[in-house]
Amino acid sequence: MTGEDVVRGLMCAGLMLEIVRGSERVVPEAMSFLASVVSLFGVSEGDNIAAAKGVVLPSVSKCVEEGRFQSWRNELKDAIVQLKLEKSFSVSDNLPTAVFCSALHLIKHTLVTLKHLHSEVYHETAKSLLTIRRSSLPPKLQSLLTTITRPLSEILTPKPRPPRRNENAQKLKIIPSFAPRVEPLSKNYNPTKKQYQKASDKVRRDVRREKKAVARELKLDAAATAETQRMETERVNSQRRMERNKNYSWLEGEQATMNQQVRMG
């Protein structure tokens, strides 16, 4: 991975973010690439393996581990440089500054246009920005970084929750009621009925219940009987089918023997 690859990646990331901007969506791959590019300028000299763990993309992390782009951090200039796609620009001294400014501008544009997205979308971006020491940057780049950290902090800061009632407050004690508990009356309850009528109604209900139970049992028995008959019929038919197949095989064998004898004369 070279400086030209980083420039091409920034161009592709910008195009992807611009294409989906109208639909108010975000491309996670583009945001991961921008976060990885920003983290290149937060890598300090020394342990490259430990610094590579903070980079999002594996390809960029491998470059950091091998020590590439290590000098970009010290080559930043106090100017806002526009990125160019010419081949000669990839070997100029303004390339690190242009890459850093372009990545920050794309992140800023995404933050301004897509404020409604969930804060987890910008988690990798915030993690990469935290690796940069703001005091070591040139003044103009410090101001550019400030314009990004402010809206990012507003998105990442959780919104205040509405005040909740004190759950530990002592609950009001209500005096229990001593009113008698009245059971609901049955639909068959009739206070004017006599004792023999109540007994007759009870017998009638019992008979009706028994009839329903007997009908249910008869249906189950009929279903079981039909299943047994079906299985018995299937067994008899299978036996007859086997006998027919056996006889048919014997006839074919006899026919074959007879044909062989005829051919032999």
C-alpha positions in Angstrom: 0.0 0.0 0.0 1.4 3.4 -1.1 0.5 7.0 -1.0 -1.3 6.6 -4.4 -3.4 3.9 -2.9 -4.5 6.1 -0.1 -5.4 8.9 -2.5 -7.5 6.5 -4.6 -9.2 5.2 -1.5 -10.1 8.7 -0.3 -11.6 9.4 -3.8 -13.6 6.2 -3.7 -14.8 6.9 -0.1 -15.9 10.4 -1.0 -17.8 9.1 -4.1 -19.6 6.4 -2.0 -20.6 8.9 0.7 -21.8 11.4 -1.9 -23.9 8.8 -3.7 -25.8 7.6 -0.6 -26.1 11.1 0.9 -29.5 11.7 -0.7 -31.0 8.6 0.8 -29.6 9.6 4.3 -27.5 6.4 4.6 -23.9 5.7 5.4 -21.3 3.3 4.0 -19.6 1.5 6.8 -16.6 0.5 4.6 -16.0 4.2 3.7 -16.2 5.3 7.3 -13.7 2.5 8.4 -11.3 3.6 5.7 -11.4 7.3 6.8 -10.9 6.3 10.4 -7.9 4.2 9.4 -6.4 7.0 7.4 -6.8 9.4 10.3 -5.2 6.9 12.7 -2.1 7.0 10.5 -1.3 10.5 11.8 -1.8 9.4 15.4 0.7 6.7 15.3 3.7 7.5 17.4 7.2 6.4 16.7 8.3 3.3 18.6 6.2 0.1 19.0 4.5 -0.3 15.6 2.8 -3.6 16.5 1.0 -1.9 19.4 0.1 1.0 17.3 -1.3 -1.2 14.5 -3.9 -2.7 16.9 -5.6 0.7 17.0 -6.1 0.8 13.2 -9.5 -0.5 11.9 -8.7 -2.0 8.5 -6.3 -5.0 8.3 -4.5 -3.7 5.2 -3.7 -0.3 6.8 -2.8 -2.0 10.1 -0.3 -4.2 8.3 1.3 -1.1 6.7 1.6 0.5 10.2 3.1 -2.7 11.6 5.7 -2.6 8.8 6.6 1.0 9.6 5.1 2.6 6.4 3.7 6.2 6.6 5.7 6.7 9.8 7.1 9.9 8.5 3.7 11.4 7.6 3.1 12.5 11.1 6.1 14.8 11.1 5.5 16.1 7.6 2.3 17.9 8.3 2.4 21.6 7.3 0.5 24.6 8.7 -1.9 24.9 5.7 -5.1 23.5 4.4 -4.0 21.6 1.3 -6.4 20.3 -1.3 -5.9 16.8 -2.5 -5.0 16.3 -6.2 -5.2 13.2 -8.3 -2.1 13.9 -10.4 0.6 11.4 -10.3 3.2 14.0 -9.6 1.3 15.1 -6.5 1.8 11.6 -4.9 5.5 12.3 -4.5 5.2 15.9 -3.3 5.8 17.1 0.2 2.2 18.3 0.5 0.7 14.8 0.2 0.5 14.0 3.9 -1.1 17.3 4.7 -3.6 16.9 1.8 -4.5 13.4 2.8 -5.1 14.4 6.5 -7.2 17.5 5.5 -9.3 15.5 2.9 -10.0 12.7 5.4 -11.1 15.3 8.0 -13.2 17.2 5.5 -15.1 14.0 4.5 -15.7 13.1 8.1 -17.0 16.6 8.8 -19.3 16.5 5.8 -20.7 13.1 7.0 -21.2 14.4 10.5 -23.1 17.5 9.3 -25.3 15.7 6.8 -26.1 12.6 8.8 -26.6 13.8 12.4 -29.6 11.5 12.9 -27.6 8.2 12.7 -26.8 6.2 15.8 -23.7 7.0 17.7 -22.2 3.5 17.1 -21.7 4.4 13.4 -19.1 7.0 14.5 -17.4 4.8 17.1 -14.4 3.9 14.9 -14.0 7.6 13.8 -14.0 8.8 17.4 -11.5 6.1 18.4 -9.1 7.2 15.6 -9.4 10.9 16.4 -8.5 10.1 20.0 -5.1 8.8 18.8 -4.1 12.2 17.6 -2.4 14.6 19.9 -3.9 17.9 19.2 -1.1 20.0 20.7 1.5 18.6 18.3 -0.5 19.7 15.2 0.0 23.0 13.3 -2.5 25.7 14.3 -4.6 25.5 11.1 -4.9 21.8 11.4 -5.9 22.1 15.1 -8.8 24.4 14.1 -9.9 22.0 11.5 -9.8 19.1 14.0 -11.8 21.2 16.4 -14.6 21.7 13.9 -15.0 17.9 13.8 -14.7 17.1 17.5 -17.5 19.4 18.5 -20.3 17.9 16.4 -18.9 14.4 17.0 -19.1 15.0 20.8 -22.7 16.2 20.5 -23.6 13.0 18.7 -21.7 10.7 21.1 -22.9 12.4 24.2 -26.0 10.6 25.5 -29.1 12.7 25.7 -30.3 13.5 29.3 -33.0 11.3 30.5 -36.2 12.8 31.9 -36.4 13.0 35.6 -37.7 9.9 37.3 -39.8 9.8 40.4 -38.3 8.7 43.6 -38.8 5.0 43.6 -37.6 4.7 47.2 -40.3 7.1 48.5 -42.7 5.6 51.0 -45.8 4.4 49.4 -49.2 5.5 50.7 -50.9 3.0 52.9 -54.6 2.5 52.2 -56.9 1.2 54.9 -58.2 -2.2 53.9 -61.9 -2.5 53.2 -64.0 -4.7 55.5 -66.9 -5.0 53.0 -68.0 -8.6 52.5 -66.9 -10.3 49.4 -69.9 -11.1 47.2 -69.6 -13.9 44.7 -71.1 -13.3 41.3 -74.4 -15.0 40.7 -74.6 -17.9 38.3 -76.7 -17.4 35.1 -78.9 -20.4 36.2 -79.5 -19.0 39.6 -83.2 -18.3 40.3 -84.3 -17.6 43.8 -87.9 -18.5 43.1 -87.2 -22.1 42.2 -88.2 -24.8 44.6 -86.1 -27.6 45.8 -87.4 -30.3 43.5 -87.0 -28.0 40.5 -83.3 -27.4 41.4 -82.8 -31.2 41.7 -84.5 -31.8 38.3 -82.3 -29.2 36.7 -79.2 -30.7 38.2 -80.2 -34.2 36.8 -80.9 -32.7 33.4 -77.5 -31.0 33.3 -75.8 -34.3 34.4 -77.6 -36.2 31.6 -76.6 -33.6 29.0 -73.0 -33.8 30.2 -73.0 -37.6 30.0 -74.5 -37.5 26.5 -71.7 -35.2 25.3 -69.1 -37.4 26.9 -70.6 -40.6 25.3 -70.7 -38.9 21.9 -67.1 -37.9 22.3 -66.0 -41.4 23.2 -68.0 -42.9 20.3 -66.3 -40.5 17.9 -62.9 -41.6 19.2 -63.8 -45.3 19.0 -65.1 -44.9 15.5 -61.8 -43.2 14.4 -59.8 -46.0 16.1 -61.9 -48.7 14.4 -61.6 -47.0 11.0 -57.8 -46.8 11.5 -57.7 -50.5 12.4 -59.8 -51.5 9.4 -57.6 -49.4 7.1 -54.4 -51.1 8.4 -55.9 -54.6 8.1 -57.1 -53.8 4.5 -53.6 -52.5 3.7 -52.0 -55.7 5.1 -54.3 -58.0 3.1 -53.7 -56.0 -0.1 -50.0 -56.1 0.4 -50.0 -59.8 0.8 -52.1 -60.3 -2.3 -49.8 -57.9 -4.2 -46.8 -60.0 -3.1 -48.4 -63.2 -4.3 -49.3 -61.7 -7.7 -45.8 -60.4 -8.1 -44.4 -63.8 -7.2 -46.7 -65.6 -9.7 -45.8 -63.0 -12.4 -42.1 -63.6 -11.8 -42.6 -67.4 -12.0 -44.5 -67.0 -15.3 -41.7 -64.8 -16.7 -39.1 -67.4 -15.7 -41.1 -70.2 -17.4 -41.5 -68.1 -20.5 -37.8 -67.4 -20.6 -37.0 -71.1 -20.3 -39.5 -72.0 -23.0 -38.0 -69.4 -25.4 -34.5 -70.7 -24.7 -35.6 -74.2 -25.5 -37.2 -73.1 -28.7 -34.0 -71.3 -29.8 -31.9 -74.4 -29.0 -34.2 -76.5 -31.2 
